[in-house]
Amino acid sequence: MKTRTQPFEDRQEAALCLADTLSDLALSPWPPRNSEPNKGGTSHTVILGLTRGGVPLAHTLAHQLNLPFDILVVRKLPAPGNPELAMGAISEHGAEVLNEDILRWIVDAEETLASVCAREEVELERRVRLYRGGRKSHPLAGNHVVLVDDGAATGATMKAAIAAARKAGAARVTVALPVAPKETCEELAAEADEVRCPWQPDWFQSVGACYRHFPQVSDTQVQEALGLPGERSKASHPAASAPKAQHPLPF
């Protein structure tokens, strides 16, 4: 793939770029992380969008690759006075990752972290209730899980997602990002089985700076991605045929 030099137009373009990068995963079983096969015999690939920014990309990827789609609820633990800087992150399934390099520079770090964690756990639980609506998440145990976000800066949120996937029994974890710094990709590669990131710019400043159009993804958009007629029933059957949509949702 030719080295990219210009920002993505929007998340849709980034998703299509990722779909090209991940095209080899379409409808293909994947071997477990270890030599022991899962109970079902064959490990299938599941696309998970990290909430909320990764959901539009994951939803498009699932359509393009004809693979199961679901979400993973995660929350960044923002540093005081700098919401873009992550002290760590938390995720459903009880995963937590801390950024010790950031925490050592924060005054009263222990107290600050406890306060931020308490606040973000409330929001995490709210989103799980809102998005799941009592429905079970797609089973991850024994499967190849592809974690998708719209980009990564420090990688804290994605690390929490990797830990959550491992805790849920994923046989293999692939990180899929349209853009991230090279050093972040290297750190994530130490946690995941594989990292797919087509654009690793030397000038990386923030994820938002890598897009021309980068609005926040709303709760409603996440619910729409999960609630399209037949979407969840089709997602439970990886081999089900479905037309590929270039713009499945107006993200």
C-alpha positions as CSV (number, residue, x, y, z in Angstrom):
1,M,0.0,0.0,0.0
2,K,1.2,3.5,-0.9
3,T,2.3,5.6,2.0
4,R,-0.4,8.0,3.0
5,T,0.4,11.7,3.3
6,Q,-3.1,13.4,3.6
7,P,-5.7,13.1,6.4
8,F,-8.7,10.9,5.9
9,E,-11.8,12.7,4.7
10,D,-13.9,11.0,7.4
11,R,-14.4,7.8,9.3
12,Q,-16.0,6.2,6.3
13,E,-12.9,6.6,4.2
14,A,-10.8,5.3,7.0
15,A,-13.0,2.3,7.3
16,L,-12.7,1.5,3.6
17,C,-8.9,1.8,3.9
18,L,-9.0,-0.6,6.8
19,A,-11.2,-3.0,4.9
20,D,-8.6,-3.2,2.2
21,T,-5.9,-3.9,4.9
22,L,-8.0,-6.6,6.4
23,S,-9.5,-8.2,3.3
24,D,-7.7,-11.5,4.0
25,L,-9.9,-12.0,7.0
26,A,-13.2,-12.1,5.1
27,L,-15.1,-15.2,6.0
28,S,-12.0,-17.1,6.9
29,P,-11.5,-19.2,10.1
30,W,-8.5,-18.2,12.2
31,P,-6.3,-20.5,14.3
32,P,-6.4,-20.0,18.0
33,R,-3.6,-18.3,19.9
34,N,-2.3,-21.6,21.3
35,S,-2.4,-25.1,20.0
36,E,-5.6,-26.0,21.7
37,P,-8.7,-25.7,19.5
38,N,-11.8,-24.0,20.9
39,K,-14.8,-26.1,21.9
40,G,-16.5,-25.3,18.6
41,G,-13.7,-26.7,16.6
42,T,-13.2,-23.7,14.3
43,S,-12.3,-20.2,15.4
44,H,-14.2,-17.5,13.6
45,T,-13.4,-13.8,13.3
46,V,-15.5,-11.2,15.1
47,I,-15.3,-7.4,14.5
48,L,-15.6,-5.3,17.6
49,G,-15.9,-1.5,17.5
50,L,-14.6,0.4,20.5
51,T,-17.1,2.9,21.7
52,R,-17.8,5.3,20.5
53,G,-15.4,6.4,17.7
54,G,-14.6,3.0,16.5
55,V,-18.2,1.9,16.0
56,P,-18.7,3.4,12.5
57,L,-15.5,1.9,11.2
58,A,-16.2,-1.5,12.7
59,H,-19.8,-1.5,11.4
60,T,-18.6,-0.7,7.8
61,L,-15.8,-3.3,8.1
62,A,-18.3,-6.0,9.2
63,H,-20.4,-5.2,6.1
64,Q,-17.4,-5.1,3.8
65,L,-15.9,-8.4,5.1
66,N,-19.2,-10.1,5.8
67,L,-18.2,-10.8,9.4
68,P,-20.0,-10.6,12.7
69,F,-20.2,-7.1,14.3
70,D,-20.5,-6.0,17.9
71,I,-19.1,-3.3,20.2
72,L,-16.8,-3.2,23.1
73,V,-17.5,-0.4,25.7
74,V,-14.4,1.4,26.8
75,R,-13.6,4.6,28.6
76,K,-10.4,6.6,28.7
77,L,-9.2,8.0,32.0
78,P,-8.4,11.6,31.0
79,A,-5.6,13.5,32.8
80,P,-6.7,16.6,34.7
81,G,-6.7,19.7,32.4
82,N,-5.9,17.6,29.3
83,P,-8.8,15.4,28.2
84,E,-6.8,14.1,25.2
85,L,-4.1,12.7,27.5
86,A,-4.9,9.3,29.0
87,M,-3.9,8.2,32.5
88,G,-5.3,4.8,31.5
89,A,-8.5,3.3,30.4
90,I,-11.3,0.9,31.6
91,S,-13.5,-1.5,29.7
92,E,-16.5,-3.8,30.2
93,H,-15.5,-7.2,31.4
94,G,-13.6,-5.4,34.2
95,A,-10.4,-4.7,32.3
96,E,-8.2,-1.7,33.5
97,V,-4.9,-0.4,32.1
98,L,-2.9,2.4,33.7
99,N,-0.3,4.7,32.0
100,E,2.5,4.9,34.6
101,D,4.5,7.3,32.5
102,I,1.6,9.8,32.7
103,L,0.7,9.2,36.3
104,R,4.1,10.0,37.7
105,W,3.7,13.6,36.5
106,I,0.3,14.1,38.1
107,V,0.0,15.8,41.4
108,D,-1.8,13.6,44.0
109,A,-2.0,10.9,41.3
110,E,-3.5,8.3,43.5
111,E,-6.4,10.5,44.7
112,T,-6.9,11.9,41.2
113,L,-7.0,8.5,39.5
114,A,-9.5,7.2,42.1
115,S,-11.8,10.2,41.4
116,V,-11.6,9.9,37.6
117,C,-12.1,6.1,37.8
118,A,-15.2,6.5,39.9
119,R,-16.6,9.0,37.4
120,E,-15.8,7.0,34.3
121,E,-17.1,3.7,35.7
122,V,-20.5,5.4,36.2
123,E,-20.4,6.4,32.5
124,L,-19.1,3.0,31.4
125,E,-22.0,1.3,33.2
126,R,-24.5,3.8,31.7
127,R,-23.3,3.0,28.2
128,V,-23.3,-0.7,28.7
129,R,-27.0,-0.5,29.8
130,L,-27.9,1.8,27.0
131,Y,-26.2,-0.1,24.2
132,R,-26.8,-3.6,25.3
133,G,-30.4,-3.1,26.4
134,G,-30.3,-6.4,28.2
135,R,-29.0,-8.2,25.1
136,K,-26.0,-10.4,25.3
137,S,-22.8,-9.4,23.6
138,H,-21.4,-11.6,20.8
139,P,-19.4,-14.5,22.3
140,L,-15.7,-14.0,22.2
141,A,-14.4,-17.2,23.8
142,G,-12.3,-19.2,21.3
143,N,-12.7,-16.7,18.5
144,H,-10.4,-14.3,16.6
145,V,-11.4,-10.8,17.8
146,V,-10.6,-7.8,15.7
147,L,-10.6,-4.6,17.8
148,V,-11.3,-1.5,15.8
149,D,-11.0,2.2,16.7
150,D,-10.7,5.4,14.6
151,G,-7.1,5.8,15.7
152,A,-4.8,5.8,18.7
153,A,-2.5,8.2,20.4
154,T,-1.1,6.7,23.6
155,G,-2.9,3.4,23.0
156,A,-4.3,3.2,26.6
157,T,-7.9,2.6,25.5
158,M,-6.9,-0.1,23.0
159,K,-4.7,-1.8,25.6
160,A,-7.8,-1.9,27.9
161,A,-9.8,-3.4,25.0
162,I,-7.1,-6.0,24.4
163,A,-7.2,-7.0,28.1
164,A,-11.0,-7.2,28.0
165,A,-10.9,-9.5,24.9
166,R,-8.3,-11.7,26.6
167,K,-10.4,-11.9,29.8
168,A,-13.5,-12.8,27.7
169,G,-11.5,-15.8,26.3
170,A,-10.5,-14.6,22.8
171,A,-8.3,-17.1,21.1
172,R,-6.5,-14.4,19.0
173,V,-6.6,-10.6,19.1
174,T,-5.9,-8.3,16.2
175,V,-5.8,-4.5,16.6
176,A,-7.1,-2.6,13.6
177,L,-6.5,1.1,13.4
178,P,-6.4,3.4,10.4
179,V,-3.8,5.7,12.0
180,A,-1.5,5.7,15.0
181,P,2.1,6.7,15.8
182,K,4.7,4.0,15.1
183,E,5.7,3.7,18.7
184,T,2.1,3.2,19.8
185,C,1.7,0.4,17.2
186,E,4.8,-1.2,18.6
187,E,3.5,-1.1,22.1
188,L,0.1,-2.6,21.1
189,A,1.9,-5.3,19.1
190,A,3.4,-6.4,22.5
191,E,-0.1,-6.9,23.9
192,A,-2.0,-8.2,20.9
193,D,-1.3,-11.0,18.4
194,E,-1.2,-8.6,15.5
195,V,-1.6,-4.9,14.7
196,R,-2.9,-3.7,11.3
197,C,-2.4,0.0,10.9
198,P,-1.9,1.3,7.3
199,W,-0.9,4.9,8.3
200,Q,1.7,5.7,10.9
201,P,2.6,9.3,10.3
202,D,5.9,10.8,11.6
203,W,4.1,14.1,12.3
204,F,1.3,12.5,14.5
205,Q,-0.3,15.1,16.8
206,S,-3.7,13.7,17.6
207,V,-6.3,11.3,16.1
208,G,-8.6,14.2,15.2
209,A,-5.8,15.9,13.2
210,C,-5.7,12.9,10.9
211,Y,-9.2,13.5,9.7
212,R,-10.8,16.4,7.8
213,H,-14.2,15.7,9.2
214,F,-14.2,14.2,12.7
215,P,-17.5,14.8,14.6
216,Q,-18.2,13.0,17.8
217,V,-20.1,9.7,17.5
218,S,-23.4,9.9,19.4
219,D,-25.1,7.3,21.6
220,T,-27.9,7.2,19.0
221,Q,-25.4,6.3,16.2
222,V,-24.1,3.4,18.3
223,Q,-27.6,2.2,18.9
224,E,-28.4,2.4,15.2
225,A,-25.4,0.3,14.4
226,L,-26.5,-2.3,16.8
227,G,-30.2,-2.1,16.0
228,L,-30.5,-2.3,12.2
229,P,-33.2,-4.8,11.2
230,G,-31.7,-8.3,11.0
231,E,-28.2,-7.0,11.8
232,R,-27.7,-9.0,15.0
233,S,-29.2,-12.1,13.7
234,K,-26.9,-12.0,10.6
235,A,-24.0,-11.3,12.8
236,S,-24.5,-14.6,14.6
237,H,-23.9,-16.5,11.3
238,P,-20.4,-15.6,9.9
239,A,-21.1,-17.4,6.7
240,A,-24.4,-15.7,6.0
241,S,-24.4,-13.9,2.6
242,A,-25.1,-10.1,2.6
243,P,-24.6,-7.3,0.1
244,K,-21.6,-5.1,0.8
245,A,-22.7,-1.5,1.4
246,Q,-20.3,1.4,0.9
247,H,-22.3,3.6,3.3
248,P,-24.3,1.3,5.6
249,L,-24.9,4.1,8.1
250,P,-24.9,8.0,7.9
251,F,-21.9,8.4,10.2
